[in-house]
């Protein structure tokens, strides 16, 4: 999962076009996620990014009764770069490992 929520479809189609992959299958793969996994995955990605960037990991104290977009940006702003870096690195690693695994499984089944 990339940290670019909402841009998955466009990125998936571009990658499918560049590597001459099946566009339909790629878009289906892009949208395989659920609300039970997205929070732990993004939290772990932010934690990894914070460790790599040397950012102190601290969850912001949020006043849920008076929450506004300005408060969200102010509270979570310091975690934006760790989120982007960590999620991207984890995505590249998991994508690479998945590619190797699926490639070997397909070669084994054909051969």
Buried (B, 14 or more C-beta within 10 A) or exposed (E): BBBEEEEBEEEBBEBBEEEEBEBEEBBEBBEEEEEEEEEEBBEEBBBBBBEEEEBEEEEEEEEEEEEEEEBEEEBBEEBEBBBBBBBBBBBEEEEEEEEEEEEEEEEEEEE
